Amino acid sequence: MSYAVKERFLTLQGEGVHAGRRAVFVRFAGCNLWTGLERDRTSAICQFCDTDFVGMDGDGGGRFDSAAALAAAVADTWGKGRDSRFVVLTGGEPMLQVDEALIDALHREDFFIAIESNGTLPVPRSIDWICISPKAQSETVQRSGDELKLVWPQQDSDWQDMQGWDFANLLLQPKDAISDPAASQANLEQAITFVQAHPKWRLSLQTHKILGLA
């Protein structure tokens, strides 16, 4: 199997439980919640994506002909040393492409593997850290993992039901309105109010944006 990658880069994990950790990000091209009819993604089922997952033209992107080739590229991006290697598989929707061959290849390179998925496809437990970000109007079939990250506000989201899913960490992340700072601030205030009222949840901020990182 070959793998279509939008971009691959070294940064710090900006969100969730592993925020601040050195990481290689692999952003896979494509998403099953996007129809592809509009490049601005206005035809998507969800409107919560703040990244470009179309094509393979980003830094470190391209088509990799094998799991070993992609794992070797990830190791090259990490650089010298094999201690505490950490890779984040994201997208788009990474589970459209991630398979056991790639998981095994990354483990052979001594990577701790995290994935950020919309949960509409099953995620194998052989992945070390499973982060699911459910989207309203789609069916979440992956209801267990390490981290559930709900973008907020999200109309029609059944957060009450999500509290009964099998996740060790429940995180609420304010939606980035991108070009509307006032809307982003309002979303942050709503998220803070929610977490104060519902202590099972914790606030997750996009610290990479605050720090000016990719």
C-alpha positions in Angstrom: 0.0 0.0 0.0 1.1 3.5 -0.7 0.4 6.6 1.5 -0.6 10.1 0.4 0.8 12.6 2.8 0.0 16.3 2.7 2.9 17.4 5.0 5.4 16.1 7.5 7.3 18.3 10.0 9.0 18.5 13.4 7.2 20.7 16.0 5.8 20.5 19.5 2.4 18.9 20.1 0.1 21.8 20.7 -3.1 20.2 22.0 -4.4 17.8 24.5 -2.6 15.7 27.1 0.7 15.6 25.3 0.9 19.4 24.7 4.5 20.6 24.8 6.0 17.3 23.7 8.5 17.2 20.8 6.7 15.5 17.9 6.8 14.6 14.2 3.5 15.4 12.6 2.4 13.4 9.6 -0.7 14.9 8.0 -2.4 12.5 5.7 -4.2 13.8 2.6 -8.0 13.4 2.4 -11.0 13.2 4.8 -14.2 11.2 4.7 -16.2 14.1 6.1 -15.3 16.3 3.1 -17.1 15.9 -0.3 -14.3 17.5 -2.2 -16.7 19.7 -4.2 -15.2 22.9 -2.9 -11.6 23.6 -2.1 -12.6 25.9 0.7 -14.4 22.9 2.3 -17.8 24.7 2.5 -19.3 21.4 1.4 -17.9 19.4 4.3 -20.0 17.7 6.9 -18.0 19.3 9.6 -16.8 22.9 9.7 -14.1 22.4 12.4 -11.0 21.8 10.4 -8.4 24.5 10.6 -5.8 22.8 8.3 -5.3 22.1 4.6 -5.4 18.4 4.0 -5.9 18.6 0.2 -3.1 17.3 -2.1 0.5 16.3 -1.3 2.2 19.6 -1.9 3.1 20.6 1.7 6.6 20.5 3.3 7.6 16.8 3.6 4.6 15.7 1.7 4.3 13.3 -1.2 3.4 9.7 -2.0 5.3 7.0 -0.1 5.4 3.7 -1.8 5.6 1.6 1.4 5.2 1.7 5.1 9.0 1.3 5.6 9.6 4.3 3.3 7.2 6.5 5.3 8.6 5.3 8.6 12.1 6.0 7.5 11.1 9.6 6.4 9.5 10.1 9.8 12.7 9.0 11.5 14.7 11.3 9.3 12.5 14.2 10.3 13.0 13.4 14.0 16.8 13.4 13.6 19.5 11.8 15.7 18.6 9.8 18.8 15.9 7.2 19.4 14.9 8.2 22.9 11.3 9.4 23.5 10.4 9.4 19.8 6.9 10.6 19.3 4.8 10.8 16.1 1.3 12.2 15.6 -0.7 10.8 12.7 -3.4 13.3 11.7 -5.2 14.7 8.7 -7.7 15.1 7.2 -8.7 11.6 8.5 -5.6 9.4 9.0 -7.6 6.2 9.4 -8.4 6.3 5.7 -4.7 5.2 5.2 -3.1 4.1 8.4 -2.8 0.3 8.6 -0.9 -2.3 10.7 2.0 -2.3 8.3 2.7 1.4 9.0 2.1 1.0 12.7 4.6 -1.9 12.8 7.1 0.1 10.8 6.9 3.1 13.1 7.3 0.9 16.1 10.4 -0.6 14.6 11.8 2.9 14.5 11.0 3.2 18.2 8.2 5.7 17.8 5.4 6.2 20.3 2.4 6.6 18.0 -0.4 9.0 18.6 -3.4 9.5 16.2 -5.9 12.3 15.9 -9.1 10.9 14.3 -12.7 11.9 13.8 -13.7 8.5 15.1 -15.9 7.5 12.1 -13.6 4.5 11.4 -12.2 1.9 13.8 -8.8 2.6 15.3 -6.6 -0.3 16.1 -5.4 -0.5 19.8 -1.9 -1.2 18.5 -1.7 2.6 18.2 -0.2 3.8 21.5 -2.4 7.0 22.0 -5.8 7.3 20.5 -7.3 10.8 20.4 -10.8 11.0 18.9 -12.5 14.4 18.0 -16.2 13.6 17.3 -18.1 15.7 14.7 -21.8 16.3 14.9 -23.8 14.8 12.0 -21.4 11.9 11.7 -21.4 8.5 13.4 -18.6 8.0 15.9 -17.8 4.3 15.9 -14.6 4.6 17.9 -15.9 5.2 21.4 -12.8 4.2 23.4 -9.3 5.5 23.6 -7.0 7.7 25.6 -8.3 11.1 24.8 -11.7 12.5 23.6 -11.3 16.1 22.3 -14.5 17.9 21.6 -14.3 21.1 19.6 -16.7 23.7 21.1 -19.2 25.1 20.5 -20.6 22.3 18.3 -24.3 22.3 17.6 -26.1 19.0 18.0 -23.2 17.4 19.8 -24.3 14.8 22.3 -21.7 15.5 24.9 -23.8 13.9 27.7 -23.6 10.6 25.9 -19.9 11.0 25.3 -19.3 11.2 29.0 -20.1 7.5 29.1 -17.7 6.5 26.4 -14.5 4.7 27.4 -11.9 7.5 27.4 -9.4 8.3 30.1 -9.4 12.0 29.3 -12.3 14.3 28.3 -11.1 17.5 26.7 -13.0 20.6 25.4 -11.3 22.7 22.9 -12.6 26.1 21.8 -13.2 26.4 18.1 -10.7 28.6 16.3 -12.8 31.0 14.1 -9.5 31.7 12.3 -10.3 35.1 10.6 -12.6 36.3 13.4 -10.8 37.0 16.7 -14.0 38.1 18.4 -15.7 34.9 17.5 -12.7 32.9 18.7 -12.8 34.8 22.0 -16.5 34.1 22.4 -15.9 30.4 21.8 -13.1 30.4 24.4 -15.4 32.0 27.0 -18.1 29.4 26.2 -15.7 26.6 26.7 -14.5 28.0 30.0 -18.0 28.3 31.2 -18.8 24.7 30.1 -15.8 23.2 31.9 -16.6 25.2 35.1 -20.1 23.7 35.0 -19.0 20.2 34.0 -15.8 19.1 35.9 -15.4 15.8 34.1 -14.1 17.9 31.2 -10.8 19.8 30.9 -10.0 22.8 28.8 -7.6 22.2 25.9 -5.9 25.1 24.1 -4.1 25.2 20.8 -0.8 26.2 22.4 1.1 25.8 19.1 -0.9 28.8 17.7 -0.2 30.8 20.8 3.6 30.0 20.4 3.6 30.6 16.7 4.5 27.0 15.8 3.2 24.9 12.9 
